[in-house]
């Protein structure tokens, strides 16, 4: 099954756009579509908050990295400041996604 995004008015794909595509192309009702999209992102978010990596086959991996505290500098004043430890999400695209992006570039 091919899902088309040709009807997007902007370059960004939003949760509302995803729900509309499920409604239009799969025949789910609007409430089910919105709930399905919300459930997907809630699941991904919950896994990341718990520190579990999320791997989506053919798309990529979302990983949690813990960054150590480090010294920093206020660029405006030059004053030294301490940057606290924090957790960040990183995304690494799969080879399949990278190949698709490169193939699209070759078409242009």
Secondary structure, DSSP 8 states (H G I E B T S, - for coil): -----TT-SSSS--HHHHHHHHHHHH---HHHHHHHHHHHHHHHHHHHHTT--EEETTTEEEEEEEE--EEEE-TTT--EEEE--EEEEEEEE-HHHHHHHHHHHHH-
